[in-house]
Amino acid sequence: MSDVVLKHLEAAAIFSVLGLLVFALAFAIMSKLSPFSIRKEIEHDQNTALAILIGSVILGIAHIIASAITG
């Protein structure tokens, strides 16, 4: 493969790892700041509103990460 392709693959791998780390950090902060267990509320209590809220936050973080990567 050419050097350009390898550089793009390397950049994609680095940004993927960084994006996953930022996502994990954001989810950990949300879990620590909430006064209840997010997992218990969604899995056991079937709290649909909380699941939609967490999904929205995840999509927002993904959008921010994608915008940061593309410039």
mmCIF file of the N, C-alpha and C atoms, coordinates in Angstrom:
data_MODEL
# 
_entry.id   MODEL 
# 
loop_
_atom_site.group_PDB 
_atom_site.id 
_atom_site.type_symbol 
_atom_site.label_atom_id 
_atom_site.label_alt_id 
_atom_site.label_comp_id 
_atom_site.label_asym_id 
_atom_site.label_entity_id 
_atom_site.label_seq_id 
_atom_site.pdbx_PDB_ins_code 
_atom_site.Cartn_x 
_atom_site.Cartn_y 
_atom_site.Cartn_z 
_atom_site.occupancy 
_atom_site.B_iso_or_equiv 
_atom_site.pdbx_formal_charge 
_atom_site.auth_seq_id 
_atom_site.auth_comp_id 
_atom_site.auth_asym_id 
_atom_site.auth_atom_id 
_atom_site.pdbx_PDB_model_num 
ATOM 1   N N  . MET A 1 1  ? 0.830   -1.189 0.000  1.00 0.00 ? 1  MET A N  1 
ATOM 2   C CA . MET A 1 1  ? 0.000   0.000  0.000  1.00 0.00 ? 1  MET A CA 1 
ATOM 3   C C  . MET A 1 1  ? 0.870   1.247  0.000  1.00 0.00 ? 1  MET A C  1 
ATOM 4   N N  . SER A 1 2  ? 0.292   2.283  -0.485 1.00 0.00 ? 2  SER A N  1 
ATOM 5   C CA . SER A 1 2  ? 1.061   3.524  -0.555 1.00 0.00 ? 2  SER A CA 1 
ATOM 6   C C  . SER A 1 2  ? 1.140   4.184  0.821  1.00 0.00 ? 2  SER A C  1 
ATOM 7   N N  . ASP A 1 3  ? 2.045   5.117  0.947  1.00 0.00 ? 3  ASP A N  1 
ATOM 8   C CA . ASP A 1 3  ? 2.241   5.817  2.214  1.00 0.00 ? 3  ASP A CA 1 
ATOM 9   C C  . ASP A 1 3  ? 1.015   6.642  2.599  1.00 0.00 ? 3  ASP A C  1 
ATOM 10  N N  . VAL A 1 4  ? 0.328   7.176  1.619  1.00 0.00 ? 4  VAL A N  1 
ATOM 11  C CA . VAL A 1 4  ? -0.842  8.012  1.893  1.00 0.00 ? 4  VAL A CA 1 
ATOM 12  C C  . VAL A 1 4  ? -1.953  7.173  2.523  1.00 0.00 ? 4  VAL A C  1 
ATOM 13  N N  . VAL A 1 5  ? -2.167  5.989  1.993  1.00 0.00 ? 5  VAL A N  1 
ATOM 14  C CA . VAL A 1 5  ? -3.219  5.111  2.530  1.00 0.00 ? 5  VAL A CA 1 
ATOM 15  C C  . VAL A 1 5  ? -2.878  4.701  3.958  1.00 0.00 ? 5  VAL A C  1 
ATOM 16  N N  . LEU A 1 6  ? -1.613  4.375  4.199  1.00 0.00 ? 6  LEU A N  1 
ATOM 17  C CA . LEU A 1 6  ? -1.199  3.985  5.544  1.00 0.00 ? 6  LEU A CA 1 
ATOM 18  C C  . LEU A 1 6  ? -1.353  5.131  6.536  1.00 0.00 ? 6  LEU A C  1 
ATOM 19  N N  . LYS A 1 7  ? -1.035  6.345  6.108  1.00 0.00 ? 7  LYS A N  1 
ATOM 20  C CA . LYS A 1 7  ? -1.201  7.506  6.985  1.00 0.00 ? 7  LYS A CA 1 
ATOM 21  C C  . LYS A 1 7  ? -2.666  7.740  7.316  1.00 0.00 ? 7  LYS A C  1 
ATOM 22  N N  . HIS A 1 8  ? -3.551  7.562  6.330  1.00 0.00 ? 8  HIS A N  1 
ATOM 23  C CA . HIS A 1 8  ? -4.982  7.737  6.576  1.00 0.00 ? 8  HIS A CA 1 
ATOM 24  C C  . HIS A 1 8  ? -5.519  6.646  7.497  1.00 0.00 ? 8  HIS A C  1 
ATOM 25  N N  . LEU A 1 9  ? -5.053  5.421  7.333  1.00 0.00 ? 9  LEU A N  1 
ATOM 26  C CA . LEU A 1 9  ? -5.473  4.339  8.222  1.00 0.00 ? 9  LEU A CA 1 
ATOM 27  C C  . LEU A 1 9  ? -4.980  4.569  9.648  1.00 0.00 ? 9  LEU A C  1 
ATOM 28  N N  . GLU A 1 10 ? -3.759  5.059  9.764  1.00 0.00 ? 10 GLU A N  1 
ATOM 29  C CA . GLU A 1 10 ? -3.212  5.370  11.082 1.00 0.00 ? 10 GLU A CA 1 
ATOM 30  C C  . GLU A 1 10 ? -4.008  6.487  11.757 1.00 0.00 ? 10 GLU A C  1 
ATOM 31  N N  . ALA A 1 11 ? -4.324  7.528  11.009 1.00 0.00 ? 11 ALA A N  1 
ATOM 32  C CA . ALA A 1 11 ? -5.115  8.628  11.562 1.00 0.00 ? 11 ALA A CA 1 
ATOM 33  C C  . ALA A 1 11 ? -6.506  8.156  11.962 1.00 0.00 ? 11 ALA A C  1 
ATOM 34  N N  . ALA A 1 12 ? -7.121  7.311  11.150 1.00 0.00 ? 12 ALA A N  1 
ATOM 35  C CA . ALA A 1 12 ? -8.451  6.787  11.472 1.00 0.00 ? 12 ALA A CA 1 
ATOM 36  C C  . ALA A 1 12 ? -8.417  5.960  12.750 1.00 0.00 ? 12 ALA A C  1 
ATOM 37  N N  . ALA A 1 13 ? -7.383  5.151  12.908 1.00 0.00 ? 13 ALA A N  1 
ATOM 38  C CA . ALA A 1 13 ? -7.263  4.331  14.115 1.00 0.00 ? 13 ALA A CA 1 
ATOM 39  C C  . ALA A 1 13 ? -7.062  5.200  15.355 1.00 0.00 ? 13 ALA A C  1 
ATOM 40  N N  . ILE A 1 14 ? -6.216  6.208  15.246 1.00 0.00 ? 14 ILE A N  1 
ATOM 41  C CA . ILE A 1 14 ? -5.957  7.100  16.379 1.00 0.00 ? 14 ILE A CA 1 
ATOM 42  C C  . ILE A 1 14 ? -7.217  7.856  16.765 1.00 0.00 ? 14 ILE A C  1 
ATOM 43  N N  . PHE A 1 15 ? -7.922  8.411  15.791 1.00 0.00 ? 15 PHE A N  1 
ATOM 44  C CA . PHE A 1 15 ? -9.136  9.156  16.084 1.00 0.00 ? 15 PHE A CA 1 
ATOM 45  C C  . PHE A 1 15 ? -10.230 8.241  16.632 1.00 0.00 ? 15 PHE A C  1 
ATOM 46  N N  . SER A 1 16 ? -10.276 7.005  16.187 1.00 0.00 ? 16 SER A N  1 
ATOM 47  C CA . SER A 1 16 ? -11.264 6.067  16.722 1.00 0.00 ? 16 SER A CA 1 
ATOM 48  C C  . SER A 1 16 ? -11.011 5.795  18.197 1.00 0.00 ? 16 SER A C  1 
ATOM 49  N N  . VAL A 1 17 ? -9.756  5.567  18.534 1.00 0.00 ? 17 VAL A N  1 
ATOM 50  C CA . VAL A 1 17 ? -9.410  5.310  19.935 1.00 0.00 ? 17 VAL A CA 1 
ATOM 51  C C  . VAL A 1 17 ? -9.681  6.549  20.790 1.00 0.00 ? 17 VAL A C  1 
ATOM 52  N N  . LEU A 1 18 ? -9.295  7.707  20.298 1.00 0.00 ? 18 LEU A N  1 
ATOM 53  C CA . LEU A 1 18 ? -9.552  8.940  21.051 1.00 0.00 ? 18 LEU A CA 1 
ATOM 54  C C  . LEU A 1 18 ? -11.047 9.194  21.216 1.00 0.00 ? 18 LEU A C  1 
ATOM 55  N N  . GLY A 1 19 ? -11.818 8.943  20.171 1.00 0.00 ? 19 GLY A N  1 
ATOM 56  C CA . GLY A 1 19 ? -13.265 9.121  20.255 1.00 0.00 ? 19 GLY A CA 1 
ATOM 57  C C  . GLY A 1 19 ? -13.890 8.185  21.265 1.00 0.00 ? 19 GLY A C  1 
ATOM 58  N N  . LEU A 1 20 ? -13.443 6.940  21.294 1.00 0.00 ? 20 LEU A N  1 
ATOM 59  C CA . LEU A 1 20 ? -13.969 5.986  22.273 1.00 0.00 ? 20 LEU A CA 1 
ATOM 60  C C  . LEU A 1 20 ? -13.582 6.383  23.695 1.00 0.00 ? 20 LEU A C  1 
ATOM 61  N N  . LEU A 1 21 ? -12.380 6.899  23.874 1.00 0.00 ? 21 LEU A N  1 
ATOM 62  C CA . LEU A 1 21 ? -11.970 7.357  25.207 1.00 0.00 ? 21 LEU A CA 1 
ATOM 63  C C  . LEU A 1 21 ? -12.798 8.544  25.677 1.00 0.00 ? 21 LEU A C  1 
ATOM 64  N N  . VAL A 1 22 ? -13.048 9.489  24.789 1.00 0.00 ? 22 VAL A N  1 
ATOM 65  C CA . VAL A 1 22 ? -13.876 10.642 25.145 1.00 0.00 ? 22 VAL A CA 1 
ATOM 66  C C  . VAL A 1 22 ? -15.298 10.194 25.473 1.00 0.00 ? 22 VAL A C  1 
ATOM 67  N N  . PHE A 1 23 ? -15.834 9.265  24.681 1.00 0.00 ? 23 PHE A N  1 
ATOM 68  C CA . PHE A 1 23 ? -17.164 8.750  24.940 1.00 0.00 ? 23 PHE A CA 1 
ATOM 69  C C  . PHE A 1 23 ? -17.224 8.046  26.295 1.00 0.00 ? 23 PHE A C  1 
ATOM 70  N N  . ALA A 1 24 ? -16.239 7.207  26.593 1.00 0.00 ? 24 ALA A N  1 
ATOM 71  C CA . ALA A 1 24 ? -16.218 6.491  27.869 1.00 0.00 ? 24 ALA A CA 1 
ATOM 72  C C  . ALA A 1 24 ? -16.107 7.461  29.038 1.00 0.00 ? 24 ALA A C  1 
ATOM 73  N N  . LEU A 1 25 ? -15.289 8.494  28.884 1.00 0.00 ? 25 LEU A N  1 
ATOM 74  C CA . LEU A 1 25 ? -15.144 9.503  29.926 1.00 0.00 ? 25 LEU A CA 1 
ATOM 75  C C  . LEU A 1 25 ? -16.464 10.250 30.148 1.00 0.00 ? 25 LEU A C  1 
ATOM 76  N N  . ALA A 1 26 ? -17.136 10.625 29.070 1.00 0.00 ? 26 ALA A N  1 
ATOM 77  C CA . ALA A 1 26 ? -18.407 11.335 29.189 1.00 0.00 ? 26 ALA A CA 1 
ATOM 78  C C  . ALA A 1 26 ? -19.465 10.465 29.861 1.00 0.00 ? 26 ALA A C  1 
ATOM 79  N N  . PHE A 1 27 ? -19.505 9.170  29.506 1.00 0.00 ? 27 PHE A N  1 
ATOM 80  C CA . PHE A 1 27 ? -20.480 8.277  30.125 1.00 0.00 ? 27 PHE A CA 1 
ATOM 81  C C  . PHE A 1 27 ? -20.164 8.070  31.602 1.00 0.00 ? 27 PHE A C  1 
ATOM 82  N N  . ALA A 1 28 ? -18.881 7.982  31.951 1.00 0.00 ? 28 ALA A N  1 
ATOM 83  C CA . ALA A 1 28 ? -18.495 7.834  33.355 1.00 0.00 ? 28 ALA A CA 1 
ATOM 84  C C  . ALA A 1 28 ? -18.890 9.071  34.159 1.00 0.00 ? 28 ALA A C  1 
ATOM 85  N N  . ILE A 1 29 ? -18.716 10.236 33.572 1.00 0.00 ? 29 ILE A N  1 
ATOM 86  C CA . ILE A 1 29 ? -19.112 11.475 34.257 1.00 0.00 ? 29 ILE A CA 1 
ATOM 87  C C  . ILE A 1 29 ? -20.621 11.509 34.446 1.00 0.00 ? 29 ILE A C  1 
ATOM 88  N N  . MET A 1 30 ? -21.390 11.110 33.417 1.00 0.00 ? 30 MET A N  1 
ATOM 89  C CA . MET A 1 30 ? -22.851 11.073 33.560 1.00 0.00 ? 30 MET A CA 1 
ATOM 90  C C  . MET A 1 30 ? -23.264 10.102 34.656 1.00 0.00 ? 30 MET A C  1 
ATOM 91  N N  . SER A 1 31 ? -22.611 8.958  34.732 1.00 0.00 ? 31 SER A N  1 
ATOM 92  C CA . SER A 1 31 ? -22.947 7.964  35.752 1.00 0.00 ? 31 SER A CA 1 
ATOM 93  C C  . SER A 1 31 ? -22.635 8.471  37.156 1.00 0.00 ? 31 SER A C  1 
ATOM 94  N N  . LYS A 1 32 ? -21.509 9.157  37.298 1.00 0.00 ? 32 LYS A N  1 
ATOM 95  C CA . LYS A 1 32 ? -21.119 9.662  38.621 1.00 0.00 ? 32 LYS A CA 1 
ATOM 96  C C  . LYS A 1 32 ? -22.006 10.820 39.069 1.00 0.00 ? 32 LYS A C  1 
ATOM 97  N N  . LEU A 1 33 ? -22.444 11.662 38.128 1.00 0.00 ? 33 LEU A N  1 
ATOM 98  C CA . LEU A 1 33 ? -23.241 12.823 38.497 1.00 0.00 ? 33 LEU A CA 1 
ATOM 99  C C  . LEU A 1 33 ? -24.716 12.499 38.748 1.00 0.00 ? 33 LEU A C  1 
ATOM 100 N N  . SER A 1 34 ? -25.194 11.389 38.241 1.00 0.00 ? 34 SER A N  1 
ATOM 101 C CA . SER A 1 34 ? -26.604 11.051 38.443 1.00 0.00 ? 34 SER A CA 1 
ATOM 102 C C  . SER A 1 34 ? -26.800 10.502 39.852 1.00 0.00 ? 34 SER A C  1 
ATOM 103 N N  . PRO A 1 35 ? -27.893 10.877 40.502 1.00 0.00 ? 35 PRO A N  1 
ATOM 104 C CA . PRO A 1 35 ? -28.124 10.425 41.879 1.00 0.00 ? 35 PRO A CA 1 
ATOM 105 C C  . PRO A 1 35 ? -28.653 8.992  41.969 1.00 0.00 ? 35 PRO A C  1 
ATOM 106 N N  . PHE A 1 36 ? -28.778 8.308  40.849 1.00 0.00 ? 36 PHE A N  1 
ATOM 107 C CA . PHE A 1 36 ? -29.307 6.946  40.815 1.00 0.00 ? 36 PHE A CA 1 
ATOM 108 C C  . PHE A 1 36 ? -28.477 6.121  39.844 1.00 0.00 ? 36 PHE A C  1 
ATOM 109 N N  . SER A 1 37 ? -28.691 4.818  39.856 1.00 0.00 ? 37 SER A N  1 
ATOM 110 C CA . SER A 1 37 ? -27.979 3.924  38.954 1.00 0.00 ? 37 SER A CA 1 
ATOM 111 C C  . SER A 1 37 ? -28.654 3.940  37.583 1.00 0.00 ? 37 SER A C  1 
ATOM 112 N N  . ILE A 1 38 ? -27.935 4.388  36.581 1.00 0.00 ? 38 ILE A N  1 
ATOM 113 C CA . ILE A 1 38 ? -28.488 4.452  35.229 1.00 0.00 ? 38 ILE A CA 1 
ATOM 114 C C  . ILE A 1 38 ? -28.815 3.050  34.733 1.00 0.00 ? 38 ILE A C  1 
ATOM 115 N N  . ARG A 1 39 ? -27.927 2.110  34.986 1.00 0.00 ? 39 ARG A N  1 
ATOM 116 C CA . ARG A 1 39 ? -28.148 0.729  34.539 1.00 0.00 ? 39 ARG A CA 1 
ATOM 117 C C  . ARG A 1 39 ? -29.408 0.144  35.174 1.00 0.00 ? 39 ARG A C  1 
ATOM 118 N N  . LYS A 1 40 ? -29.588 0.338  36.479 1.00 0.00 ? 40 LYS A N  1 
ATOM 119 C CA . LYS A 1 40 ? -30.771 -0.205 37.157 1.00 0.00 ? 40 LYS A CA 1 
ATOM 120 C C  . LYS A 1 40 ? -32.048 0.441  36.620 1.00 0.00 ? 40 LYS A C  1 
ATOM 121 N N  . GLU A 1 41 ? -32.017 1.740  36.434 1.00 0.00 ? 41 GLU A N  1 
ATOM 122 C CA . GLU A 1 41 ? -33.207 2.441  35.950 1.00 0.00 ? 41 GLU A CA 1 
ATOM 123 C C  . GLU A 1 41 ? -33.621 1.970  34.561 1.00 0.00 ? 41 GLU A C  1 
ATOM 124 N N  . ILE A 1 42 ? -32.649 1.767  33.674 1.00 0.00 ? 42 ILE A N  1 
ATOM 125 C CA . ILE A 1 42 ? -32.983 1.383  32.302 1.00 0.00 ? 42 ILE A CA 1 
ATOM 126 C C  . ILE A 1 42 ? -33.300 -0.108 32.213 1.00 0.00 ? 42 ILE A C  1 
ATOM 127 N N  . GLU A 1 43 ? -32.474 -0.961 32.816 1.00 0.00 ? 43 GLU A N  1 
ATOM 128 C CA . GLU A 1 43 ? -32.657 -2.403 32.656 1.00 0.00 ? 43 GLU A CA 1 
ATOM 129 C C  . GLU A 1 43 ? -33.777 -2.971 33.522 1.00 0.00 ? 43 GLU A C  1 
ATOM 130 N N  . HIS A 1 44 ? -33.776 -2.647 34.804 1.00 0.00 ? 44 HIS A N  1 
ATOM 131 C CA . HIS A 1 44 ? -34.722 -3.277 35.719 1.00 0.00 ? 44 HIS A CA 1 
ATOM 132 C C  . HIS A 1 44 ? -36.047 -2.530 35.813 1.00 0.00 ? 44 HIS A C  1 
ATOM 133 N N  . ASP A 1 45 ? -35.982 -1.204 35.871 1.00 0.00 ? 45 ASP A N  1 
ATOM 134 C CA . ASP A 1 45 ? -37.208 -0.415 36.018 1.00 0.00 ? 45 ASP A CA 1 
ATOM 135 C C  . ASP A 1 45 ? -37.835 -0.028 34.685 1.00 0.00 ? 45 ASP A C  1 
ATOM 136 N N  . GLN A 1 46 ? -37.165 -0.360 33.568 1.00 0.00 ? 46 GLN A N  1 
ATOM 137 C CA . GLN A 1 46 ? -37.682 -0.077 32.220 1.00 0.00 ? 46 GLN A CA 1 
ATOM 138 C C  . GLN A 1 46 ? -38.012 1.410  32.029 1.00 0.00 ? 46 GLN A C  1 
ATOM 139 N N  . ASN A 1 47 ? -37.103 2.266  32.457 1.00 0.00 ? 47 ASN A N  1 
ATOM 140 C CA . ASN A 1 47 ? -37.299 3.713  32.356 1.00 0.00 ? 47 ASN A CA 1 
ATOM 141 C C  . ASN A 1 47 ? -36.963 4.164  30.929 1.00 0.00 ? 47 ASN A C  1 
ATOM 142 N N  . THR A 1 48 ? -37.986 4.241  30.095 1.00 0.00 ? 48 THR A N  1 
ATOM 143 C CA . THR A 1 48 ? -37.806 4.592  28.687 1.00 0.00 ? 48 THR A CA 1 
ATOM 144 C C  . THR A 1 48 ? -37.335 6.032  28.516 1.00 0.00 ? 48 THR A C  1 
ATOM 145 N N  . ALA A 1 49 ? -37.861 6.932  29.336 1.00 0.00 ? 49 ALA A N  1 
ATOM 146 C CA . ALA A 1 49 ? -37.472 8.340  29.224 1.00 0.00 ? 49 ALA A CA 1 
ATOM 147 C C  . ALA A 1 49 ? -35.978 8.515  29.488 1.00 0.00 ? 49 ALA A C  1 
ATOM 148 N N  . LEU A 1 50 ? -35.459 7.820  30.479 1.00 0.00 ? 50 LEU A N  1 
ATOM 149 C CA . LEU A 1 50 ? -34.028 7.912  30.765 1.00 0.00 ? 50 LEU A CA 1 
ATOM 150 C C  . LEU A 1 50 ? -33.208 7.306  29.636 1.00 0.00 ? 50 LEU A C  1 
ATOM 151 N N  . ALA A 1 51 ? -33.681 6.212  29.064 1.00 0.00 ? 51 ALA A N  1 
ATOM 152 C CA . ALA A 1 51 ? -32.974 5.589  27.943 1.00 0.00 ? 51 ALA A CA 1 
ATOM 153 C C  . ALA A 1 51 ? -32.915 6.536  26.750 1.00 0.00 ? 51 ALA A C  1 
ATOM 154 N N  . ILE A 1 52 ? -33.999 7.241  26.480 1.00 0.00 ? 52 ILE A N  1 
ATOM 155 C CA . ILE A 1 52 ? -34.020 8.211  25.378 1.00 0.00 ? 52 ILE A CA 1 
ATOM 156 C C  . ILE A 1 52 ? -33.071 9.374  25.683 1.00 0.00 ? 52 ILE A C  1 
ATOM 157 N N  . LEU A 1 53 ? -33.057 9.831  26.927 1.00 0.00 ? 53 LEU A N  1 
ATOM 158 C CA . LEU A 1 53 ? -32.167 10.922 27.321 1.00 0.00 ? 53 LEU A CA 1 
ATOM 159 C C  . LEU A 1 53 ? -30.700 10.519 27.180 1.00 0.00 ? 53 LEU A C  1 
ATOM 160 N N  . ILE A 1 54 ? -30.344 9.345  27.660 1.00 0.00 ? 54 ILE A N  1 
ATOM 161 C CA . ILE A 1 54 ? -28.966 8.872  27.549 1.00 0.00 ? 54 ILE A CA 1 
ATOM 162 C C  . ILE A 1 54 ? -28.586 8.678  26.081 1.00 0.00 ? 54 ILE A C  1 
ATOM 163 N N  . GLY A 1 55 ? -29.517 8.130  25.285 1.00 0.00 ? 55 GLY A N  1 
ATOM 164 C CA . GLY A 1 55 ? -29.261 7.972  23.849 1.00 0.00 ? 55 GLY A CA 1 
ATOM 165 C C  . GLY A 1 55 ? -29.023 9.308  23.169 1.00 0.00 ? 55 GLY A C  1 
ATOM 166 N N  . SER A 1 56 ? -29.777 10.325 23.557 1.00 0.00 ? 56 SER A N  1 
ATOM 167 C CA . SER A 1 56 ? -29.596 11.664 22.988 1.00 0.00 ? 56 SER A CA 1 
ATOM 168 C C  . SER A 1 56 ? -28.236 12.245 23.354 1.00 0.00 ? 56 SER A C  1 
ATOM 169 N N  . VAL A 1 57 ? -27.830 12.040 24.589 1.00 0.00 ? 57 VAL A N  1 
ATOM 170 C CA . VAL A 1 57 ? -26.515 12.526 25.019 1.00 0.00 ? 57 VAL A CA 1 
ATOM 171 C C  . VAL A 1 57 ? -25.410 11.809 24.248 1.00 0.00 ? 57 VAL A C  1 
ATOM 172 N N  . ILE A 1 58 ? -25.560 10.501 24.062 1.00 0.00 ? 58 ILE A N  1 
ATOM 173 C CA . ILE A 1 58 ? -24.573 9.730  23.313 1.00 0.00 ? 58 ILE A CA 1 
ATOM 174 C C  . ILE A 1 58 ? -24.470 10.241 21.878 1.00 0.00 ? 58 ILE A C  1 
ATOM 175 N N  . LEU A 1 59 ? -25.617 10.488 21.239 1.00 0.00 ? 59 LEU A N  1 
ATOM 176 C CA . LEU A 1 59 ? -25.602 11.019 19.872 1.00 0.00 ? 59 LEU A CA 1 
ATOM 177 C C  . LEU A 1 59 ? -24.970 12.408 19.822 1.00 0.00 ? 59 LEU A C  1 
ATOM 178 N N  . GLY A 1 60 ? -25.233 13.227 20.826 1.00 0.00 ? 60 GLY A N  1 
ATOM 179 C CA . GLY A 1 60 ? -24.622 14.557 20.889 1.00 0.00 ? 60 GLY A CA 1 
ATOM 180 C C  . GLY A 1 60 ? -23.110 14.489 21.019 1.00 0.00 ? 60 GLY A C  1 
ATOM 181 N N  . ILE A 1 61 ? -22.631 13.606 21.866 1.00 0.00 ? 61 ILE A N  1 
ATOM 182 C CA . ILE A 1 61 ? -21.187 13.437 22.031 1.00 0.00 ? 61 ILE A CA 1 
ATOM 183 C C  . ILE A 1 61 ? -20.572 12.906 20.730 1.00 0.00 ? 61 ILE A C  1 
ATOM 184 N N  . ALA A 1 62 ? -21.256 11.952 20.087 1.00 0.00 ? 62 ALA A N  1 
ATOM 185 C CA . ALA A 1 62 ? -20.746 11.417 18.823 1.00 0.00 ? 62 ALA A CA 1 
ATOM 186 C C  . ALA A 1 62 ? -20.670 12.505 17.753 1.00 0.00 ? 62 ALA A C  1 
ATOM 187 N N  . HIS A 1 63 ? -21.655 13.389 17.734 1.00 0.00 ? 63 HIS A N  1 
ATOM 188 C CA . HIS A 1 63 ? -21.645 14.495 16.764 1.00 0.00 ? 63 HIS A CA 1 
ATOM 189 C C  . HIS A 1 63 ? -20.477 15.452 17.025 1.00 0.00 ? 63 HIS A C  1 
ATOM 190 N N  . ILE A 1 64 ? -20.237 15.748 18.293 1.00 0.00 ? 64 ILE A N  1 
ATOM 191 C CA . ILE A 1 64 ? -19.129 16.625 18.652 1.00 0.00 ? 64 ILE A CA 1 
ATOM 192 C C  . ILE A 1 64 ? -17.788 15.998 18.266 1.00 0.00 ? 64 ILE A C  1 
ATOM 193 N N  . ILE A 1 65 ? -17.634 14.711 18.550 1.00 0.00 ? 65 ILE A N  1 
ATOM 194 C CA . ILE A 1 65 ? -16.387 14.014 18.205 1.00 0.00 ? 65 ILE A CA 1 
ATOM 195 C C  . ILE A 1 65 ? -16.191 13.980 16.692 1.00 0.00 ? 65 ILE A C  1 
ATOM 196 N N  . ALA A 1 66 ? -17.272 13.684 15.958 1.00 0.00 ? 66 ALA A N  1 
ATOM 197 C CA . ALA A 1 66 ? -17.167 13.646 14.483 1.00 0.00 ? 66 ALA A CA 1 
ATOM 198 C C  . ALA A 1 66 ? -16.800 15.017 13.926 1.00 0.00 ? 66 ALA A C  1 
ATOM 199 N N  . SER A 1 67 ? -17.377 16.074 14.487 1.00 0.00 ? 67 SER A N  1 
ATOM 200 C CA . SER A 1 67 ? -17.041 17.418 14.027 1.00 0.00 ? 67 SER A CA 1 
ATOM 201 C C  . SER A 1 67 ? -15.591 17.777 14.343 1.00 0.00 ? 67 SER A C  1 
ATOM 202 N N  . ALA A 1 68 ? -15.113 17.339 15.488 1.00 0.00 ? 68 ALA A N  1 
ATOM 203 C CA . ALA A 1 68 ? -13.722 17.626 15.850 1.00 0.00 ? 68 ALA A CA 1 
ATOM 204 C C  . ALA A 1 68 ? -12.751 16.881 14.933 1.00 0.00 ? 68 ALA A C  1 
ATOM 205 N N  . ILE A 1 69 ? -13.123 15.668 14.545 1.00 0.00 ? 69 ILE A N  1 
ATOM 206 C CA . ILE A 1 69 ? -12.231 14.886 13.681 1.00 0.00 ? 69 ILE A CA 1 
ATOM 207 C C  . ILE A 1 69 ? -12.160 15.479 12.283 1.00 0.00 ? 69 ILE A C  1 
ATOM 208 N N  . THR A 1 70 ? -13.317 15.863 11.736 1.00 0.00 ? 70 THR A N  1 
ATOM 209 C CA . THR A 1 70 ? -13.341 16.368 10.373 1.00 0.00 ? 70 THR A CA 1 
ATOM 210 C C  . THR A 1 70 ? -12.850 17.809 10.274 1.00 0.00 ? 70 THR A C  1 
ATOM 211 N N  . GLY A 1 71 ? -12.837 18.503 11.383 1.00 0.00 ? 71 GLY A N  1 
ATOM 212 C CA . GLY A 1 71 ? -12.308 19.860 11.374 1.00 0.00 ? 71 GLY A CA 1 
ATOM 213 C C  . GLY A 1 71 ? -13.381 20.810 11.139 1.00 0.00 ? 71 GLY A C  1 
# 
